[in-house]
């Protein structure tokens, strides 16, 4: 009988670069080669059977089989953990761990990268539900069994006479003007004062296909960016999506991006960032391929997320939000060229789209999604969710438009001095633009569509002011706490935003800083600067406030502060005009 020699090369490390060698050297930057686990799995598929001789004895075991010969007596290493409790923790330590874990989960600037082996789900507090005392209301014997008693059903009426009386009462209370079905059948003149209609165009962004595209993006993304309109951030948020991510996808990162910040004053952007950053990391952004704002800050934040997940080959960033908030424009700005279809109208993006930003960062564009719990047609139109050409009665939405913006902006844009109501304004606008029907009748619908187009394209200034906190020191303390987090909030210089619209003096002044005029002059010489009272971010300035408030002007007497406001081009121009030291005056001498 031949002696079977053991396989000696099994325990040695093979240094070859074969693609099926699990011990080969792989460069960290090379992400195209197979992992060690993948190579072992492929070898298992190929060599899943052991090698046997003619008698059926194993001469070489399979990769997943044991290395000892058959019949070898094995011995378990004596260890204390086989005979006692393991991973025992005291109650106070468990409570401390639970509190720290809950603080990290609730903090938007801290993330749990690696889950522990402990059952963290058991540490969550169970929901306190009120127990239904059904046995006290009706016992088991009274409901089932031979002594069961059938209860009388609850009916609205108990006789035919009561039914007739109830029908007569409903007939007396009936109002034809409140009947939506009747008004819908008998023309649009009857639904002028109604907020609801059955027009399918007002359900844009609510179809099942659009929501399926959204869930594809949510499932494929590691970081989710919710794009908000800086003019109305709360109105363009999606609370149901945020709740879904918090409950179902807590491992995904959510951040806010305030787009179109060039359409609002700088202090409005600051206030909204201070409010929203308490829930999620928030950035200001102006989407433009040639002249953007916040592009470097957003890329810096995405690089931080890629470093948090170094074990992954790449991360995906999904952009979600309402229609016409600028999701595709932000992607084009980051790539500095047009890679996604974008337009200043709603519904341009139909399907999701992958775009490569870097080697490890991919961007995903998503169609705009609208919450179904928003039935007000005027609100949908003024949020730029519905295209103007699809609106049957655009003149009904002009009244609310005139209420939301200042009269000065309307007079300046359309050159109309006065009007009585929205119908009078539309008639004057139609006559001025030459939009007339037969008999020199002004075309009100055409004028209303022109006005709604200007509104949706940002030509008419408007914005919603954030809630003003009385004590600004509270916001400063909260902001200083946020700075010490794992991912630090990126300080943005809001004075570099080039505003598209011109605002009146009342909109340029921060209303929360009315008490600045009552401060003594001695207090301005203290360590706290004007920016610590006006702004939530340190070392930030607002150029638009300085010429309006004389007290703030006196707070910048130093030339160094004035030099900080200058751009790089202005600084180089000043340096070029200075007299240069040449010849014997090259070295400065002092007595």
C-alpha positions in Angstrom: 0.0 0.0 0.0 1.4 3.4 -1.0 1.9 6.0 1.7 -0.1 9.2 1.1 2.0 12.3 1.7 0.4 15.3 3.2 -0.1 18.4 1.1 2.8 20.6 2.3 2.0 23.7 0.3 -1.3 24.4 2.0 0.0 26.5 5.0 2.5 28.4 2.9 1.7 31.9 1.4 1.8 32.0 -2.3 3.3 35.2 -3.7 2.1 34.9 -7.2 -0.1 37.5 -8.8 -2.7 35.1 -10.2 -6.2 36.4 -10.1 -7.4 33.4 -8.1 -4.6 33.7 -5.5 -6.2 35.1 -2.2 -2.8 36.0 -0.8 -1.6 38.3 -3.6 -0.7 41.9 -2.9 -3.4 44.4 -3.8 -2.9 48.2 -3.9 -5.4 50.1 -1.9 -6.0 52.6 -4.7 -6.7 49.8 -7.1 -10.5 49.1 -6.8 -10.9 46.9 -9.9 -9.3 43.7 -8.6 -11.1 40.9 -6.7 -11.4 40.9 -2.9 -9.9 38.1 -0.8 -13.4 36.8 0.1 -14.4 36.8 -3.6 -11.4 34.7 -4.6 -12.1 32.2 -1.8 -15.7 31.9 -2.9 -14.7 31.3 -6.6 -12.1 28.7 -5.5 -14.8 27.0 -3.5 -17.0 26.8 -6.6 -14.1 25.3 -8.6 -12.5 23.0 -6.0 -15.5 22.1 -4.0 -14.7 18.4 -4.1 -11.7 16.6 -2.4 -9.2 14.6 -4.4 -9.5 10.8 -3.8 -7.5 7.7 -4.9 -8.7 4.5 -6.4 -9.9 3.2 -3.1 -11.9 6.3 -2.3 -9.5 7.7 0.3 -9.0 11.4 0.5 -5.6 12.4 -0.7 -6.2 16.1 -0.7 -9.1 17.7 1.1 -11.4 20.4 -0.3 -10.7 24.0 0.6 -13.5 24.1 3.2 -12.7 20.8 4.8 -10.5 20.2 7.8 -6.8 19.6 7.6 -6.5 16.7 10.1 -6.6 13.1 8.9 -9.6 11.0 9.6 -9.6 9.5 13.1 -7.4 12.2 14.8 -8.5 12.9 18.3 -9.1 16.7 18.8 -9.0 18.6 22.0 -10.9 21.7 23.0 -8.8 24.4 24.6 -9.9 25.0 28.2 -11.3 28.5 28.5 -13.2 30.2 31.3 -15.9 31.5 28.9 -17.2 27.9 28.4 -18.1 27.6 32.0 -19.3 31.1 33.1 -21.2 34.1 31.9 -19.7 36.2 29.2 -20.2 39.8 28.2 -21.8 40.7 31.5 -22.5 44.4 32.0 -23.8 46.3 35.1 -27.0 48.2 35.0 -25.4 51.6 35.5 -23.0 51.0 32.7 -25.8 49.8 30.5 -27.8 52.9 31.2 -24.8 55.2 30.5 -24.3 53.4 27.2 -27.9 53.7 26.3 -27.9 57.5 27.0 -24.7 58.1 25.0 -26.0 56.0 22.1 -29.3 57.9 22.0 -27.4 61.2 22.0 -25.3 60.2 19.1 -28.3 59.0 17.1 -30.2 62.2 17.7 -27.2 64.4 16.9 -27.1 65.3 13.2 -23.4 65.9 13.3 -22.4 62.5 14.7 -22.7 59.1 13.0 -22.3 55.5 14.2 -19.9 54.0 11.7 -19.5 50.5 13.0 -22.4 48.8 14.9 -21.3 46.8 17.9 -22.0 43.1 18.4 -24.3 44.0 21.3 -28.1 43.8 20.7 -28.6 47.6 20.5 -32.3 47.1 19.4 -33.0 45.7 22.9 -31.8 48.9 24.5 -34.5 51.0 22.8 -37.3 51.9 25.1 -40.6 50.1 24.3 -43.5 52.3 23.3 -45.8 53.0 26.1 -49.2 52.0 24.8 -52.3 52.2 26.8 -53.7 48.8 27.4 -57.3 48.2 26.2 -59.4 47.0 29.1 -61.7 44.9 27.0 -62.4 42.4 29.7 -63.7 45.1 32.0 -66.1 46.4 29.4 -67.4 43.0 28.3 -66.4 39.8 30.0 -65.8 36.5 28.1 -68.9 34.8 29.5 -71.2 37.6 28.3 -69.7 37.6 24.8 -69.3 33.8 24.2 -70.9 30.7 25.5 -74.5 29.7 26.4 -75.0 32.8 28.5 -73.9 35.2 25.7 -76.0 38.4 25.4 -76.3 40.0 21.9 -75.9 43.8 22.1 -78.1 46.1 20.2 -76.4 47.5 17.1 -75.7 51.3 17.0 -78.0 52.8 14.3 -78.5 56.4 13.3 -82.3 55.8 13.0 -84.5 53.2 14.5 -87.7 53.6 12.4 -88.9 54.8 9.0 -90.2 58.0 10.5 -86.7 58.9 11.9 -85.2 58.2 8.5 -87.6 60.6 6.8 -86.9 63.3 9.3 -83.1 62.9 8.9 -83.4 63.2 5.1 -85.5 66.4 5.4 -82.9 68.0 7.7 -80.1 67.2 5.1 -82.2 68.7 2.4 -82.7 71.9 4.3 -78.9 72.2 5.0 -77.9 71.6 1.4 -76.1 74.4 -0.3 -75.5 74.3 -4.1 -72.4 76.5 -4.0 -70.6 74.0 -1.7 -71.3 71.0 -4.0 -68.0 70.4 -5.8 -69.5 67.7 -8.1 -72.2 70.1 -9.3 -69.8 73.0 -9.8 -67.4 70.9 -11.7 -70.1 69.9 -14.2 -71.5 73.4 -14.7 -68.4 75.3 -15.8 -65.5 77.1 -14.2 -67.5 80.1 -13.2 -68.9 78.2 -10.2 -65.5 77.1 -8.9 -63.9 80.4 -8.6 -63.8 80.4 -4.8 -63.1 76.7 -4.5 -59.6 75.5 -3.5 -60.1 72.0 -5.0 -60.6 70.8 -8.5 -60.2 67.6 -10.4 -57.6 68.8 -12.9 -55.0 66.1 -13.4 -52.1 68.6 -13.9 -52.4 69.7 -10.2 -51.4 66.1 -9.2 -48.0 66.4 -10.8 -45.3 64.7 -8.8 -47.8 62.4 -7.0 -48.1 59.5 -9.3 -47.0 56.0 -8.4 -44.3 56.0 -11.1 -42.6 59.2 -9.6 -42.7 57.7 -6.1 -41.1 54.5 -7.5 -38.3 56.5 -8.9 -37.9 58.2 -5.6 -37.6 54.9 -3.7 -35.0 53.7 -6.2 -32.9 56.7 -5.4 -33.4 56.3 -1.6 -32.4 52.6 -1.8 -29.3 53.3 -4.0 -28.0 56.3 -2.1 -25.6 56.4 0.9 -26.0 60.2 1.4 -29.3 61.9 0.6 -29.5 65.6 -0.2 -32.9 67.3 0.2 -32.9 70.4 -1.9 -35.0 73.2 -0.5 -36.0 76.6 -2.0 -34.5 79.4 0.0 -37.6 81.5 -0.5 -39.8 78.9 1.3 -37.7 76.2 2.9 -40.5 74.8 5.2 -43.0 74.7 2.3 -40.6 72.7 0.1 -39.7 70.1 2.8 -41.1 66.6 2.7 -41.8 65.5 6.3 -43.0 62.0 5.3 -39.8 61.2 3.5 -37.7 62.4 6.5 -39.8 60.3 8.8 -39.4 57.3 6.5 -35.6 57.7 6.4 -35.4 58.1 10.2 -37.5 55.0 10.9 -36.6 52.7 8.0 -33.2 53.9 6.9 -31.4 55.3 9.9 -28.0 54.4 8.5 -28.4 56.8 5.6 -27.2 60.4 6.0 -29.6 63.3 5.2 -28.5 66.9 4.6 -30.3 70.0 3.5 -29.2 72.3 0.7 -30.8 75.8 0.5 -30.8 76.5 -3.3 -31.7 79.8 -4.9 -30.1 81.8 -2.1 -29.4 84.6 -4.6 -33.1 85.4 -4.6 -33.3 86.3 -0.9 -31.3 88.7 1.4 -28.2 87.3 3.1 -29.7 87.5 6.6 -32.7 85.4 5.6 -30.3 82.6 4.4 -28.4 82.8 7.7 -31.5 82.5 9.8 -32.8 79.6 7.9 -29.5 77.8 8.1 -29.3 78.3 11.8 -32.9 76.9 12.3 -32.5 73.9 9.9 -29.0 73.0 11.0 -30.4 72.0 14.4 -32.0 69.0 12.7 -29.7 68.2 9.8 -26.5 69.6 8.3 -27.5 72.6 6.1 -25.7 74.4 3.3 -26.5 77.5 1.2 -26.1 77.1 -2.5 -26.6 79.0 -5.7 -26.7 76.8 -8.8 -24.8 78.3 -11.7 -22.2 76.9 -14.1 -20.4 80.2 -14.5 -21.0 82.0 -11.1 -21.9 79.6 -8.3 -21.9 79.8 -4.6 -21.4 76.9 -2.1 -19.9 74.5 -4.6 -16.6 74.1 -2.7 -18.4 73.7 0.6 -20.7 71.0 -0.7 -17.8 69.1 -2.3 -15.9 69.4 0.9 -18.8 67.9 2.8 -19.2 65.0 0.4 -15.5 64.2 0.8 -16.0 64.0 4.5 -18.7 61.5 4.0 -16.5 59.5 1.6 -13.8 59.4 4.3 -16.3 58.2 6.9 -16.9 55.2 4.6 -13.4 54.2 3.6 -14.3 50.6 3.6 -16.6 51.1 0.6 -15.3 51.5 -3.0 -17.6 54.4 -3.7 -20.6 56.2 -2.2 -23.7 57.5 -4.0 -25.4 60.8 -3.3 -29.1 61.2 -4.2 -30.8 64.5 -4.7 -34.5 64.7 -3.8 -37.0 67.5 -3.3 -40.0 69.3 -4.8 -40.2 70.0 -8.5 -38.3 73.1 -9.8 -36.1 73.5 -6.7 -32.9 73.0 -8.7 -31.8 69.4 -8.2 -30.5 69.0 -11.8 -28.9 72.4 -11.8 -26.9 71.6 -8.7 -25.5 68.5 -10.4 -24.6 70.5 -13.4 -22.9 73.1 -11.2 -20.8 70.4 -9.4 -19.8 68.9 -12.8 -19.3 72.4 -14.3 -21.1 71.3 -17.5 -24.6 70.3 -18.5 -25.0 66.6 -17.8 -28.6 66.6 -16.7 -31.6 68.2 -18.4 -32.6 71.4 -16.5 -35.1 74.1 -17.1 -36.9 76.8 -15.0 -40.1 74.8 -15.2 -41.4 71.9 -13.3 -41.3 68.3 -14.5 -38.2 68.4 -16.7 -36.6 65.3 -15.1 -38.6 62.2 -15.8 -36.4 59.3 -14.6 -33.5 58.9 -12.2 -30.0 59.3 -13.6 -26.5 58.4 -12.4 -23.7 60.9 -12.8 -20.0 60.5 -11.9 -18.6 63.3 -9.8 -15.3 61.7 -8.7 -13.8 58.2 -8.7 -15.5 57.5 -5.3 -18.5 59.8 -5.4 -21.5 59.3 -7.7 -24.5 61.6 -8.0 -28.1 60.5 -8.6 -30.7 62.8 -10.0 -34.4 62.2 -9.1 -37.7 63.6 -10.4 -39.5 66.0 -8.1 -42.0 64.5 -5.7 -44.9 66.4 -4.1 -46.7 65.5 -0.9 -50.3 64.4 -1.5 -51.5 66.3 1.5 -51.4 69.7 -0.2 -54.8 70.3 -1.9 -54.6 74.1 -2.3 -54.2 74.8 -6.0 -52.8 78.3 -5.5 -50.2 77.0 -3.1 -49.1 74.5 -5.7 -48.9 77.1 -8.5 -46.9 79.6 -6.3 -44.5 76.8 -5.4 -43.8 76.4 -9.1 -45.0 72.8 -9.1 -47.5 73.2 -12.0 -46.5 74.6 -15.4 -48.3 77.8 -16.3 -49.5 76.6 -19.7 -51.5 73.8 -18.0 -53.5 76.2 -15.7 -57.0 76.8 -17.0 -57.8 79.8 -14.9 -54.5 81.5 -14.0 -56.2 84.8 -13.0 -57.6 83.2 -9.8 -54.1 82.8 -8.4 -53.0 86.4 -8.9 -54.8 87.7 -5.8 -52.7 85.5 -3.5 -49.6 86.4 -5.4 -50.1 90.1 -4.8 -50.5 89.4 -1.1 -47.2 87.4 -0.7 -44.9 90.1 -2.2 -44.4 93.7 -1.5 -46.2 96.4 -3.5 -42.9 98.2 -4.2 -41.6 95.2 -6.2 -44.7 94.9 -8.3 -44.7 98.7 -9.1 -41.0 98.5 -10.0 -41.2 95.5 -12.2 -44.4 96.2 -14.1 -44.3 100.1 -13.9 -47.9 100.2 -12.6 -48.5 102.8 -9.9 -51.9 101.9 -8.4 -54.7 99.4 -8.7 -57.9 98.5 -6.8 -57.9 94.7 -7.0 -56.2 91.9 -8.9 -58.6 92.2 -11.8 -57.9 95.9 -12.2 -54.1 95.1 -12.1 -54.4 92.5 -14.8 -56.4 94.8 -17.0 -53.8 97.5 -16.7 -51.0 95.0 -17.4 -52.7 93.6 -20.5 -53.3 97.0 -21.9 -49.7 98.0 -21.2 -48.3 94.9 -22.9 -50.7 95.0 -25.8 -52.5 91.8 -25.0 -56.0 92.7 -26.3 -58.9 90.6 -27.7 -61.6 91.7 -30.1 -63.1 95.0 -29.3 -60.0 96.1 -27.4 -60.9 93.9 -24.5 -57.9 93.2 -22.3 -56.7 89.5 -22.3 -56.6 88.9 -18.5 -55.6 85.2 -18.9 -52.6 86.1 -21.0 -51.5 88.8 -18.5 -51.9 86.4 -15.6 -49.8 83.8 -17.3 -47.1 86.4 -17.9 -47.1 87.3 -14.3 -47.0 83.6 -13.1 -44.1 83.0 -15.4 -42.2 85.9 -13.9 -43.0 84.6 -10.4 -41.8 81.0 -11.1 -38.6 82.3 -12.7 -37.7 84.5 -9.7 -38.2 87.9 -11.3 -40.6 89.0 -8.6 -38.8 89.1 -5.2 -40.5 87.3 -2.4 -39.5 85.2 0.6 -40.9 83.9 3.9 -39.2 85.3 7.0 -38.1 82.7 9.6 -39.3 82.8 13.1 -37.3 85.5 15.0 -35.8 84.4 18.3 -35.9 87.1 20.9 -32.6 86.2 22.6 -29.8 85.9 20.0 -27.4 84.6 22.6 -29.3 81.3 22.7 -28.7 80.8 19.1 -25.0 81.6 19.5 -24.5 79.1 22.3 -26.3 76.4 20.2 -24.1 77.2 17.2 -20.9 77.0 19.3 -22.0 73.5 20.4 -22.4 72.4 16.8 -18.9 73.5 16.0 -17.4 70.9 18.3 -19.1 68.0 16.5 -17.5 65.2 14.5 -18.3 66.8 11.2 -17.9 70.5 11.7 -20.4 72.8 10.0 -18.7 74.6 7.1 -18.6 78.4 7.5 -19.8 80.1 4.4 -19.2 83.7 3.5 -22.7 84.9 2.6 -21.4 88.3 1.6 -20.0 86.8 -1.6 -23.5 85.9 -2.9 -24.4 88.0 -5.9 -28.1 88.7 -5.6 -30.2 88.6 -8.7 -32.9 90.9 -7.4 -32.7 94.3 -5.8 -34.5 94.5 -2.4 -36.0 97.5 -0.6 -34.4 98.8 2.6 -37.0 97.1 4.9 -36.1 93.6 3.6 -32.3 94.2 3.9 -32.5 94.9 7.7 -32.5 91.9 10.1 -35.6 92.4 12.2 -34.1 90.5 15.1 -31.4 93.2 15.5 -33.8 96.1 16.2 -32.3 96.3 19.7 -28.9 97.1 18.3 -29.7 100.9 18.4 -30.2 100.8 22.1 -26.7 99.4 22.9 -24.2 101.8 24.5 -21.1 102.8 22.6 -18.9 101.3 25.3 -20.3 97.9 24.7 -19.1 97.9 21.1 -15.5 98.1 22.4 -15.9 94.7 24.1 -14.7 91.4 22.6 -18.1 90.7 21.0 -18.3 92.1 17.5 -21.3 93.2 15.6 -21.3 89.9 13.8 -21.8 88.0 17.0 -25.1 89.8 17.5 -26.3 89.8 14.0 -24.9 86.6 12.7 -24.9 83.1 14.0 -21.7 82.2 12.3 -18.4 83.8 13.4 -16.2 85.9 11.2 -19.0 86.6 8.7 -20.1 90.0 7.4 -23.1 91.4 5.5 -22.3 94.2 3.2 -26.0 95.0 2.5 -26.6 96.0 6.2 -23.6 98.4 6.6 -25.0 101.3 4.5 -28.4 101.1 6.2 -27.5 101.1 9.8 -25.2 104.0 10.9 -24.3 102.3 14.2 -23.0 99.3 12.3 -20.9 101.6 10.1 -19.0 102.9 13.2 -18.2 99.4 14.2 -15.7 99.0 11.3 -13.3 101.9 11.7 -10.2 99.7 11.3 -8.6 99.5 7.9 -8.1 95.7 8.4 -11.8 95.2 8.6 -12.3 97.3 5.4 -9.6 95.2 3.6 -11.4 92.0 4.5 -14.4 93.1 2.5 -12.3 93.6 -0.7 -12.2 90.9 -3.3 -8.9 89.4 -4.6 -9.1 91.5 -7.8 -9.6 94.7 -5.8 -6.6 93.9 -3.6 -4.3 93.2 -6.5 -5.4 96.5 -8.1 -4.5 98.4 -4.9 -1.1 96.7 -4.6 -0.3 97.6 -8.2 -0.9 101.3 -7.5 1.5 101.3 -4.5 5.0 102.7 -4.9 7.5 99.9 -5.2 10.8 99.9 -3.2 13.6 99.8 -5.8 17.4 100.7 -5.7 18.7 102.0 -2.4 15.2 102.2 -1.0 14.6 98.4 -1.4 15.5 97.8 2.3 13.6 99.7 4.9 15.8 101.5 7.4 14.9 102.7 10.9 16.6 105.3 13.1 
